[in-house]
Amino acid sequence: MLTCLINRPARMVYLSSGMHRQGNASLRDLLWQRRPWNTSQA
């Protein structure tokens, strides 16, 4: 909804990534205290 209020720029650049497929949607251990640290998942 808010993006409709932004003036359209002269040029747009779209970025995408496949990293969202490797994520973990679990709400357990949000502070990464019990899991081993993984920069691509954090």
C-alpha positions, 0 to 999 in steps of 0.5 A: 500500500505504501509503495503506491504513494512513492513517486516512480523513479526513472529507472528501477532495479529488481534484486532477488535471492534464493536464500529464502528457501534455506531459512528456518521459520521456527520461532524457537531459539530466536537469539541463536543461543542453542543452535550453532551459528550459521550466517546464511540462516541468521 
